[in-house]
Amino acid sequence: MKRAIPAVVSTAMALTLVLAGCGGEDEPVDPNAPVTITLAGWSLSSTPEFKTLADGFKATRPNVTVELKEYDAANYDTQMIADLAAGTAPDVYVLKNLRNFYTYQSGGQLLDVSEAGSALGSLPALAPYQVDGKTYAVPYRQDSWVLYYNKELFDKAKVAHPDGSWTWDDYVAAAKQLTAGLKGAGSTATGAYQHVWQSTAQGFALAQTPGADLLSGDLAYLKPYYQRSLDLQAAGAQPTFGTANTNKLSYQVQFGKQQSAMLLMGTWYVATLLNQRKSGEADTFEWGIAPAPQYDRSTAGTSATPVTFGDPTGMGINPKISKSKVAAAQAFLAYVAGEEAGKALAGIGITPARASDPITETLFALDGVPGDDLSKFAYGTHEIRPENPVSNHTAGMQNVLNDLHSAVMSDSKGLDEAITEAQARAKNEVLTQ
Amino acid sequence: MAATLTRLRPRRSRLVWRNTVAGWSFILPNFVGFALLTLVPVVALFYLAFTNWNVFGAAEWTGSANFRRMWGDASFWTALRNTFYYTVFHIPLTMAAALGLALLLNRKLRGVGFFRTAAFFPYITSIVAIAVVWNQLFSPEYGPVNAFLRAVGVDNPPGWTTSADWSMPAVIIVGTWREMGYYMLLFLAGLQTIPAQLYEAAKIDGATSWQRFRHVTIPGLRHTTFFVVVMLTIGSFKVFDLILVMTEGGPGQSTLVLSQYIYQKGFVENQFGYASAVSIVLFAICFGVTGIQFWINNRRES
């Protein structure tokens, strides 16, 4: 059945192309006439951001209604690609991460939105969406990876709290001290928890290592990051990859239920943690965020700008949108990437693409968010490099690297052997195709 | 005589025509669905395999480029090897387990209905739930499987789904466990068709129970066995869901099988042309192996 889908899609696409040829509307547009644009979202009941943006925009432009169309969160891109090819996709759709931006853009599935883009001024997260001087999507969220830590467990283990100056070696040392200290205090919690995703090692390695390039085919830059992870799991300072994988450990439980004192995770976890504290799924304890550990001292410390990674979440316009709605859709895009939408998103714990002091303050005013200076610094000051550089080879490279990740972290293969093999595969199967 | 025939012919052909139409109309609802959702896409697949279609835009004809690429694609060969690995072990193991269960549960036994149901249960259980539970059972450090192995004196129990060497055996075990109940049911049905007189006659002739099994049961089950082998072969070659939910092909590429490779290339990397070409190879393998099985079966029959 799986094999059947592309063909159905192509048949449907051919039909729509025939049908689309019959249309064509070129009537003058009244800017105040009521317009309804559709917007794709996922898991609407548990993901309030889409409704927040739709309602917020309605307040500024009462004649425009944004109607939400729900997709499955796990299969979002597959479903969206099928709908776009079939011509049934919503007017505005979300680009969950950068991995598939190339597919959409090169496939002609994104309208040129340079107009909305130029109204945004300087916004670092906009750059990945620009191709040949034109803008094809605008970012509305920009999560980045930070270090979450449990202050109470640090105190229990008698280990000094992070001060923002950590390199990875400091992080490893702290994780080991914490594990030993917690054990001494009669607790079974580990110093750190590394989630099973490939980005927990590879995202940092790519963003922080000078000269690292996913598409160069040279993957030696991964080595020190994996050595540290393997060291930590061999020392028992974090649950092993095997245990995390076979027992489907969830990072929310691991940190929220105080099983681990430190967790490297994206800023989206702030909203989750706040909600889970309210619902009782997470314990109530003193926590904080610190900048992610750094490659070397040059970017460490609160007087420097720490380097971390994260993909922006963007929105683009379906080129099949009817002409009478384009202006409203462009206005919506300008709104979602703007200051006002930023505050609305921060108000529900989400990190908007636009960084400004009022936005940071809105988020830190939420009940349960730590108030210390280091947390504010970690949240507001950083240089974010993309996890998925935009290229037609990115999806293929990430698949090769995912195999490397599971092989290395499960101790199935030696690190050097795995890197050599991944380089050979990258050259043979991805970069030359 | 000749006159009668000419009078009969139109009537008979009308009857044949009417029967054909009636027959077609019975299978039509199913056939329309099949044609629209399966047949047309499968035919399109044979065209797409020779193009570079990537979902958006036109499918450019690239001739045999996809197949030449496959020839030099190490991941494809890994996937093919793993598919054969799974198949070669999964078919005999499932057959043996299913037949064993069927023989065991074919006697008059108190509560036999309960045991038959129990054996069938894994087959109707959600595969995602199976994967989660088995993964926990196989957990290298805290799992009951390894706890048991340690208790009976195995010092270094395998890492199962977290080890490149043991992930495939783990998947095969779960695959066998899941499917043996279904094939047991087929064997049970087959066993009912063997006349009891044959067993009686064999007993009177002094045949031991092994001889009765060898010379009455096995030949009596030939048609069932053939059907089971064919279904198991096709099922094993296209194994997908179990692997996807249990190991996602990992660690590394140790459990990557062809259908998952097709999924990855097609739906993750949007290389639908290449994915279609790999699908054709999988189809050819299934077709070839099943053809050979039919040929062998026919030769034995005659």
Chai-1 contact restraints between the chains, C-beta under 6 A:
chainA,res_idxA,chainB,res_idxB,connection_type,confidence,min_distance_angstrom,max_distance_angstrom,comment,restraint_id
A,R3,B,L45,contact,1.0,0.0,6.0,A-B,restraint_1
A,R3,B,S279,contact,1.0,0.0,6.0,A-B,restraint_2
A,A4,B,T38,contact,1.0,0.0,6.0,A-B,restraint_3
A,A4,B,P41,contact,1.0,0.0,6.0,A-B,restraint_4
A,P6,B,F272,contact,1.0,0.0,6.0,A-B,restraint_5
A,A7,B,P41,contact,1.0,0.0,6.0,A-B,restraint_6
A,A7,B,A44,contact,1.0,0.0,6.0,A-B,restraint_7
A,A7,B,L45,contact,1.0,0.0,6.0,A-B,restraint_8
A,V8,B,P41,contact,1.0,0.0,6.0,A-B,restraint_9
A,T78,B,F267,contact,1.0,0.0,6.0,A-B,restraint_10
A,I81,B,V55,contact,1.0,0.0,6.0,A-B,restraint_11
A,A85,B,V55,contact,1.0,0.0,6.0,A-B,restraint_12
A,T103,B,N270,contact,1.0,0.0,6.0,A-B,restraint_13
A,G107,B,F56,contact,1.0,0.0,6.0,A-B,restraint_14
A,G107,B,G57,contact,1.0,0.0,6.0,A-B,restraint_15
A,Q109,B,F56,contact,1.0,0.0,6.0,A-B,restraint_16
A,G242,B,P140,contact,1.0,0.0,6.0,A-B,restraint_17
A,G242,B,T162,contact,1.0,0.0,6.0,A-B,restraint_18
A,T243,B,E141,contact,1.0,0.0,6.0,A-B,restraint_19
A,T246,B,N135,contact,1.0,0.0,6.0,A-B,restraint_20
A,T246,B,F138,contact,1.0,0.0,6.0,A-B,restraint_21
A,T246,B,S139,contact,1.0,0.0,6.0,A-B,restraint_22
A,T246,B,T161,contact,1.0,0.0,6.0,A-B,restraint_23
A,N247,B,Q136,contact,1.0,0.0,6.0,A-B,restraint_24
A,N247,B,S139,contact,1.0,0.0,6.0,A-B,restraint_25
A,A395,B,E269,contact,1.0,0.0,6.0,A-B,restraint_26
A,G396,B,E269,contact,1.0,0.0,6.0,A-B,restraint_27
A,D403,B,G252,contact,1.0,0.0,6.0,A-B,restraint_28
A,D403,B,Q253,contact,1.0,0.0,6.0,A-B,restraint_29
A,S406,B,G250,contact,1.0,0.0,6.0,A-B,restraint_30
A,S406,B,P251,contact,1.0,0.0,6.0,A-B,restraint_31
A,S406,B,G252,contact,1.0,0.0,6.0,A-B,restraint_32
A,A407,B,P251,contact,1.0,0.0,6.0,A-B,restraint_33
A,A407,B,G252,contact,1.0,0.0,6.0,A-B,restraint_34
A,S410,B,T162,contact,1.0,0.0,6.0,A-B,restraint_35
A,S410,B,P251,contact,1.0,0.0,6.0,A-B,restraint_36
A,S412,B,S163,contact,1.0,0.0,6.0,A-B,restraint_37
A,S412,B,A164,contact,1.0,0.0,6.0,A-B,restraint_38
A,S412,B,P251,contact,1.0,0.0,6.0,A-B,restraint_39
A,S412,B,G252,contact,1.0,0.0,6.0,A-B,restraint_40
A,E429,B,D73,contact,1.0,0.0,6.0,A-B,restraint_41
A,E429,B,S75,contact,1.0,0.0,6.0,A-B,restraint_42
